Amino acid sequence: MTFSADSLVKAGGTFIYLFGELFLLFILISFLVALLQIYVSKEKIQKILTTPRKTLNSILGAALGAVTPFCSCSTVPILVGLLKSGAPFSGIMSFLLTSPILNPAIVALFLTFFGMKATVVYVGFTFLFAVAAGLVLDRLGFEKEVKNVSVKGGHVAEITWESLQGSFWQKQAQAFKSAFKDAFGLFRGGVLFLLLGAGIGAFIYEFIPTDLLGQFAGADNLWAVPVAALVGIPMYIRTETMIPIASILIGKGVGAGTMIALIIGGAGASIPEVSLLSSIFKKKMIIAFLVCIMLVAVTTGYLFNLFL
C-alpha cells in the first residue's frame, strides 16, 4: 500500500464520483419512499393485514414490508397495532422480516451497483424466505411468545393522503412538497454516513491489495459467508453506506456472498432493532427471529457465490 500524489488524486476522484452517485440516489429514493408512505399509511397496513387467510396474509405482509421501509421506531408501534388487531401472526412476521432487508432503497442500490441479475436473485429469495418463515413461525406456535404490550406516549401526527385537503391535484402537490422536504431532511441526517461510505470505498479501491482480500474473504472460502453473517448481526449497518463499499470489495476479490451476508445480517438484526423487539417478544421469539435473519443471510450469501 503506497501513498503517492497520483494515487491520492485518483482516490479523490473516486470519492467524488461515489458521493455524487450516492447523493442523487439517496435524494431520489428518499423522495419516492416518503411519497409512498403518504399513500400507504400505517393504518392502511393494519387494515390490509387483517385478512384471515394465512398464506395470503404472509404474502401481503412480505410485500408491504418490502415497499414500506419504516425505521425501527415506527415498526414497533405498527407491530403492536397489528398484534392488538388480531391480524394473523404469519403476515406480521413476514412484514417484520422484509421491512429491514428488502425495501426500495436497497433494491435501487442493488440495481445500481450489482446489476439486474443480482437484484432479481436477492429480491426473489429474500421475499420467498420471509413468506415461508412467517408461515413456519405461525405453525410452530410462536404467537405465544408475544408479550402483552401497548404503545405509550404522545402520538405524532403524520401526513397521509386522507389528511390532505383540496382537489386531487392540490393534494398531489402537497404530497410532493412534503416528500421533497422529507427527502432533504433525511439527507441532512444521513450525509455523514454517505461521506463515510464514499470515503471508505475510495480508500479500499485505491490502496487495499486485491490478493489480500481475495485470500481471506473470496468466494472459495466457504466459512467466509457464515462468519460475515455473524459479524453483521450485532452491527448497525446503514445500507447506503455499506452497499457501495461492498461493490468495491467484490471488485477487489471479496466473495459477493460474503458481502451480501454481512449486509443482511447488519440490516436485519442490528442491536437497536433487537432491543426494541425485546419489548414485544419473549426471549424464545427473539432467538427465532435472529435464527431467521442468520438463515436468510447465509443462504442468500451462498446463492450469490453459486450463481454470480
C-alpha positions in Angstrom: 0.0 0.0 0.0 1.7 3.2 -1.2 0.6 6.7 -0.8 1.7 8.9 -3.8 0.4 12.1 -5.2 -1.1 10.3 -8.2 -2.8 7.6 -6.0 -4.3 10.3 -3.7 -5.6 12.2 -6.7 -7.2 9.0 -8.1 -8.7 8.3 -4.6 -10.1 11.8 -4.5 -11.7 11.3 -7.9 -13.2 8.0 -6.9 -14.6 9.6 -3.7 -16.3 12.5 -5.7 -17.8 10.0 -8.2 -19.1 7.7 -5.5 -20.5 10.5 -3.3 -22.2 12.2 -6.3 -23.8 8.9 -7.3 -24.9 8.3 -3.7 -26.3 11.8 -3.4 -28.5 11.5 -6.4 -29.7 8.0 -5.5 -30.4 9.0 -1.9 -32.5 12.0 -2.8 -34.5 10.2 -5.4 -35.1 7.1 -3.3 -35.9 9.1 -0.1 -38.4 11.2 -2.1 -40.1 8.1 -3.5 -40.2 6.4 -0.1 -41.6 9.5 1.6 -44.3 9.8 -1.1 -45.1 6.1 -0.8 -45.6 6.4 3.0 -48.1 9.2 2.4 -50.1 7.0 0.1 -49.7 3.8 2.2 -50.3 4.9 5.9 -49.7 2.7 8.9 -53.5 2.4 9.3 -53.8 1.0 5.7 -51.1 -1.6 6.5 -53.1 -2.7 9.6 -56.3 -2.9 7.6 -54.7 -5.0 4.7 -53.1 -7.4 7.1 -56.3 -8.3 9.0 -57.3 -10.8 6.3 -57.8 -14.2 7.9 -56.2 -16.3 5.2 -52.7 -17.1 6.5 -50.8 -17.8 3.2 -52.2 -14.7 1.5 -51.6 -12.7 4.7 -48.0 -13.8 4.7 -47.5 -12.8 1.1 -49.2 -9.4 1.7 -47.1 -8.9 4.9 -43.9 -9.5 3.0 -45.0 -7.3 0.1 -45.9 -4.4 2.5 -42.7 -4.8 4.4 -40.8 -4.6 1.1 -42.4 -1.3 0.0 -42.7 0.5 3.3 -39.2 0.8 4.8 -40.2 2.2 8.2 -37.4 2.7 10.8 -37.3 0.6 13.9 -39.1 3.2 16.0 -42.0 3.1 13.5 -42.0 -0.6 13.0 -42.5 -1.4 16.7 -45.8 0.6 17.1 -47.1 -1.0 13.8 -46.3 -4.5 15.1 -48.1 -3.8 18.3 -51.1 -2.4 16.5 -51.2 -5.5 14.2 -50.9 -7.9 17.2 -53.7 -6.0 19.0 -56.0 -6.0 16.0 -55.8 -9.8 15.7 -54.0 -9.9 12.4 -52.6 -13.4 11.5 -49.2 -13.9 13.1 -47.8 -15.2 9.8 -48.3 -11.9 8.0 -46.9 -9.9 10.9 -43.7 -11.9 10.9 -43.3 -11.7 7.1 -43.7 -7.9 7.4 -41.1 -7.8 10.1 -38.6 -9.8 8.2 -38.8 -8.0 4.8 -39.0 -4.4 6.2 -35.3 -4.1 7.1 -33.7 -6.2 4.4 -35.9 -5.6 1.3 -37.1 -2.1 0.6 -37.0 0.4 -2.3 -33.7 1.9 -1.2 -31.9 -1.5 -1.1 -33.4 -2.5 -4.5 -32.3 0.7 -6.1 -28.8 0.4 -4.7 -28.5 -3.2 -5.8 -29.6 -2.3 -9.3 -27.0 0.5 -9.5 -24.0 -1.3 -8.0 -24.7 -5.0 -8.7 -26.9 -5.2 -11.8 -30.3 -6.8 -12.7 -29.3 -10.4 -12.2 -28.0 -9.9 -8.6 -31.1 -7.8 -7.8 -33.5 -10.4 -9.0 -31.8 -13.2 -7.0 -31.7 -11.1 -3.9 -35.3 -9.8 -4.1 -36.8 -13.1 -5.1 -35.1 -15.2 -2.4 -35.5 -12.8 0.5 -39.2 -12.3 -0.4 -39.9 -16.0 -0.6 -37.9 -16.7 2.6 -39.9 -14.1 4.5 -43.2 -15.6 3.4 -42.1 -19.1 4.3 -40.6 -18.0 7.6 -43.8 -16.3 8.6 -45.9 -19.4 7.9 -43.4 -21.7 9.7 -43.3 -19.5 12.8 -47.0 -19.3 12.9 -47.3 -23.1 12.5 -44.8 -23.7 15.3 -46.9 -21.6 17.7 -44.6 -18.7 18.2 -47.6 -16.5 18.6 -47.5 -17.5 22.3 -44.1 -15.8 22.6 -45.6 -12.3 22.3 -45.7 -10.1 25.4 -48.8 -8.2 26.5 -47.6 -4.7 25.5 -49.1 -1.5 24.3 -47.7 1.7 22.8 -47.4 4.5 25.3 -46.5 8.2 24.8 -47.8 11.0 22.7 -48.9 10.4 19.1 -47.0 12.3 16.5 -49.3 13.3 13.6 -48.2 12.1 10.2 -49.2 13.3 6.8 -51.4 10.8 5.0 -53.3 11.0 1.7 -56.6 11.1 3.7 -55.4 14.1 5.8 -54.6 16.3 2.8 -57.1 19.0 1.8 -58.2 20.2 -1.6 -58.7 18.7 -5.1 -56.8 15.7 -6.4 -54.0 17.7 -8.0 -53.8 20.1 -5.0 -53.4 17.0 -2.7 -50.7 15.7 -5.1 -48.8 19.0 -4.9 -48.9 18.9 -1.1 -47.7 15.3 -1.1 -44.8 16.0 -3.5 -43.8 19.1 -1.4 -43.9 17.1 1.8 -41.9 14.2 0.2 -39.2 16.6 -1.1 -39.0 18.2 2.3 -38.6 14.8 4.0 -36.0 13.7 1.4 -33.7 16.6 2.1 -34.3 16.3 5.8 -33.2 12.7 5.6 -30.2 13.7 3.5 -29.1 16.2 6.2 -29.3 13.4 8.8 -27.5 10.8 6.7 -24.9 12.9 4.9 -22.1 11.8 7.2 -22.9 8.2 6.5 -22.8 8.9 2.8 -19.5 10.6 3.1 -18.2 7.8 5.2 -19.3 5.2 2.7 -17.8 7.1 -0.3 -14.6 7.7 1.7 -14.0 4.1 2.8 -14.9 2.9 -0.7 -12.4 5.2 -2.4 -9.7 4.2 0.1 -10.3 0.5 -0.5 -10.4 0.9 -4.2 -7.1 2.7 -4.5 -5.0 1.3 -1.6 -6.1 -2.2 -0.5 -4.3 -5.1 -2.4 -6.7 -7.3 -4.3 -4.9 -10.6 -3.4 -5.1 -10.0 0.3 -8.9 -9.6 0.3 -9.5 -12.5 -2.1 -7.4 -14.8 0.1 -9.4 -14.3 3.3 -12.9 -13.5 2.0 -13.1 -14.8 -1.5 -15.9 -17.0 -2.9 -13.7 -20.1 -2.4 -13.6 -19.6 1.3 -16.8 -21.5 2.5 -16.6 -20.1 6.0 -16.5 -16.5 4.9 -20.3 -16.3 4.4 -21.5 -17.5 7.9 -18.7 -15.6 9.6 -19.8 -12.4 7.8 -23.4 -13.0 8.8 -22.4 -13.5 12.4 -20.3 -10.4 12.3 -23.0 -8.3 10.7 -25.8 -9.2 13.1 -24.6 -7.2 16.1 -23.5 -4.3 13.8 -25.7 -1.3 12.9 -25.1 -1.1 9.1 -26.6 1.7 7.0 -27.3 0.2 3.6 -26.5 3.5 1.9 -23.0 3.3 3.5 -22.4 -0.4 3.0 -23.6 -1.3 -0.5 -21.1 1.0 -2.4 -18.3 -0.3 -0.1 -19.5 -3.9 -0.9 -19.4 -3.3 -4.7 -15.8 -2.2 -4.4 -14.8 -5.0 -2.1 -16.3 -7.5 -4.6 -14.3 -5.9 -7.4 -11.2 -6.4 -5.2 -11.8 -10.2 -4.8 -14.1 -10.5 -1.8 -16.9 -13.0 -2.5 -20.2 -11.5 -3.4 -22.0 -13.8 -1.0 -19.7 -12.7 1.9 -20.7 -9.1 1.4 -24.4 -9.9 1.0 -24.4 -11.9 4.2 -22.8 -9.1 6.0 -25.3 -6.5 4.7 -28.4 -8.7 5.5 -27.1 -9.6 9.0 -26.4 -5.9 9.8 -29.6 -4.5 8.2 -31.9 -7.3 9.5 -30.9 -7.7 13.2 -28.9 -4.8 14.5 -28.6 -4.3 18.2 -31.0 -1.2 18.3 -33.7 -3.2 16.4 -33.3 -6.3 18.6 -33.5 -4.1 21.7 -36.8 -2.6 20.6 -38.2 -6.0 19.6 -37.4 -7.4 23.0 -40.1 -5.1 24.4 -42.6 -7.0 22.3 -41.3 -10.6 22.1 -40.2 -13.1 24.7 -36.7 -14.5 24.6 -37.6 -17.6 22.6 -39.2 -15.4 19.8 -36.1 -13.1 19.7 -33.9 -16.2 19.2 -36.2 -17.4 16.5 -36.0 -14.0 14.8 -32.2 -14.0 14.9 -32.1 -17.5 13.5 -34.3 -16.4 10.6 -32.0 -13.5 9.8 -29.0 -15.7 10.1 -30.5 -18.3 7.8 -31.5 -15.8 5.1 -28.1 -14.1 5.3 -26.2 -17.3 4.9 -28.4 -18.9 2.3 -28.5 -15.7 0.2 -24.8 -15.4 0.5 -24.2 -18.9 -0.8 -26.7 -18.3 -3.6 -24.7 -15.2 -4.7 -21.4 -17.1 -4.7 -23.0 -20.0 -6.6 -24.9 -18.1 -9.4 -23.0 -14.8 -9.6 
